[in-house]
Every structure is written in C-alpha cells, then in structure tokens.
Amino acid sequence: MEQTRLFTNEERKVSVYHTETPTDPRLVTPETRLDELNLNWREKDLPERERTKHVHRLHPYLGKFIPQLVEIFLRKYFRTGETVYDPFCGSGTTLVEANVLNINSIGCDIAAFNCLLSRVKTAEYDVPLMRKEVLDILARVEDRTQATLFSRQGADDEFEDTDNEYLLRWFAPQARKELLIYRSLIPNYRYQELLKVILSRAARSARLTTHFDLDFPKQPQTEPYYCY
Ligand SMILES: C[S@@+](CC[C@H](N)C(=O)[O-])C[C@H]1O[C@@H](n2cnc3c(N)ncnc32)[C@H](O)[C@@H]1O
C-alpha cells in the first residue's frame, strides 16, 4: 500500500513496476495475449548493452525503438517469410530485428541519412573483406597525417584549406584534416556506405563540443571545461 502511493495514475494502470517480471521477448508467440505483456522494463531487466546489441549501436539516433519491443510485436504478428513494412524506419530497428527473425522487411524514410544507415545495418557483408577495408582506410589516414606532422612531404595541403564554415567552426585543424582525408579515400573501397556511416559517427564525436552535449551543441567548446 505504501509503495502504491509512489506511482502516478498512469503507472498504476499498467501494473506495479517492482513486483512483476517483464516479458521475455524470446517467449512471445502469435498466441501470446496482448494483455499478458509486461513491457515495464527497468534498467536491470534490459540493460543498455542489451538494448544496443549487435548493429543497433552502430550510429547514434534520437528516438530509436528499443529492439526488444520490436521483437515482441514481430513475434506476435509475423511468421518467418512474411513481410513487414516500416514507412518511418528511422535508424532501421524494425528492419534489423526482422532480419534476425527471418522476416522480410521493407523500410523507407524521408531522411536520406536514415535510409543510408538502415541499408548499412541490413546489408550482407563479406566480413573479412569489410574488416580489411575498415582497418586499411584507418591505416592510410594515419600514414598521411603522421607524414604531415613530421615532415612537409606529402603534406596534403588541400585538406588544410576549406571554405566550409561548419567544418572551420566545429573541428580542430587536425581532426578536420583527418576526417577530410578519410572522406577522400572512401571511393577506393567496396563498402563505401559503411565507411560513410563510420565517418559520420567519428565526425559527430570529433566536434568541438563537451562530451555531455553531443546531441544539441550550440557553441563550439574551445576552452577547458568542467566535466560533470
Ligand atoms: C521516431 S523516428 C523512427 C525511429 C525508428 N523506429 C528507429 O527505431 O530508428 C520517425 C522517422 O520518421 C521519419 N519521417 C517523418 N516524416 C516522414 C514522412 N513523411 N515520410 C517518411 N518518413 C518520415 C523521420 O525522418 C524519422 O526518421
């Protein structure tokens, strides 16, 4: 009784959080009744590493579905070989989970980057080749940036000059140069779309921003700052 008073009316309607075990997505079948589902996961029921399993972690995206939620509804409403359509597929969570369950999927999204990200997460890869390409491009960027740190030979000056205001404002010179060299190398590889997503993620993290304001930074952070 004491505990019930801590909950809002909405929370009381969906059952008491701390006494019931949430639904295990793997146990859901077409016969599972909707009113049997308990989707009140706490962090310890569904820790971050589970919510971002396999490719779900590839790139940040605000407003991702929790994949386990998608899994539950795919298991309830679809069978192997059927097709799910997600017209607002965002970062591709539904499409990825459908792949895992051998359900066909079609997705679209108004944002080109989201379509790119969804394609990359659902494409088929020759994994050894993919790994080789990722390591190779990183090694080539490192070779070229080391050359410019210690000698003027191979200085890649064209990557030091840019008239792009965003790049000038949000990136330190060395980071900007590494990102631009990496971008120039992408056409040499088979898995160009994957390399673009990696570039996007790296660029996001390399901006002049505090580590706690990666989503909506307003000003470049160019001075030391208090880390809390
Ligand atoms: C909340 S997100 C979906 C997130 C997705 N469930 C996931 O887990 O990544 C909604 C998506 O709808 C897309 N969207 C909005 N209006 C749209 C439209 N008219 N046509 C297609 N996509 C649209 C947005 O670009 C956004 O990616």
The ligand as a Tripos MOL2 file, in Angstrom:
@<TRIPOS>MOLECULE
LIG
   27    29     1     0     0
SMALL
NO_CHARGES

@<TRIPOS>ATOM
      1 C1         10.8510    8.2350  -34.4250 C.3       1 LIG1
      2 S1         11.6360    8.0060  -35.9470 S.3       1 LIG1
      3 C2         11.5560    6.2950  -36.1800 C.3       1 LIG1
      4 C3         12.6430    5.5950  -35.4360 C.3       1 LIG1
      5 C4         12.7310    4.1300  -35.7150 C.3       1 LIG1
      6 N1         11.5650    3.4330  -35.2040 N.3       1 LIG1
      7 C5         14.0220    3.5840  -35.1080 C.2       1 LIG1
      8 O1         13.9780    2.7030  -34.2350 O.co2     1 LIG1
      9 O2         15.1000    4.0380  -35.5110 O.co2     1 LIG1
     10 C6         10.4910    8.6210  -37.1210 C.3       1 LIG1
     11 C7         11.0850    8.7120  -38.5300 C.3       1 LIG1
     12 O3         10.0580    9.1150  -39.4290 O.3       1 LIG1
     13 C8         10.6800    9.8150  -40.4850 C.3       1 LIG1
     14 N2          9.6450   10.5800  -41.1770 N.ar      1 LIG1
     15 C9          8.9470   11.6630  -40.7430 C.ar      1 LIG1
     16 N3          8.0620   12.0620  -41.6700 N.ar      1 LIG1
     17 C10         8.1680   11.1990  -42.7010 C.ar      1 LIG1
     18 C11         7.4970   11.0710  -43.9590 C.ar      1 LIG1
     19 N4          6.5580   11.9250  -44.3140 N.pl3     1 LIG1
     20 N5          7.8530   10.0630  -44.7660 N.ar      1 LIG1
     21 C12         8.8230    9.1840  -44.4020 C.ar      1 LIG1
     22 N6          9.4890    9.2630  -43.2390 N.ar      1 LIG1
     23 C13         9.1770   10.2610  -42.3970 C.ar      1 LIG1
     24 C14        11.7140   10.6650  -39.7800 C.3       1 LIG1
     25 O4         12.7560   11.0350  -40.6780 O.3       1 LIG1
     26 C15        12.1920    9.7230  -38.6640 C.3       1 LIG1
     27 O5         13.3730    9.0680  -39.0470 O.3       1 LIG1
@<TRIPOS>BOND
     1     1     2 1
     2     2     3 1
     3     2    10 1
     4     3     4 1
     5     4     5 1
     6     5     6 1
     7     5     7 1
     8     7     8 2
     9     7     9 1
    10    10    11 1
    11    11    12 1
    12    11    26 1
    13    12    13 1
    14    13    14 1
    15    13    24 1
    16    14    15 ar
    17    14    23 ar
    18    15    16 ar
    19    16    17 ar
    20    17    18 ar
    21    17    23 ar
    22    18    19 1
    23    18    20 ar
    24    20    21 ar
    25    21    22 ar
    26    22    23 ar
    27    24    25 1
    28    24    26 1
    29    26    27 1
@<TRIPOS>SUBSTRUCTURE
     1 LIG1         1 GROUP 0 **** ****
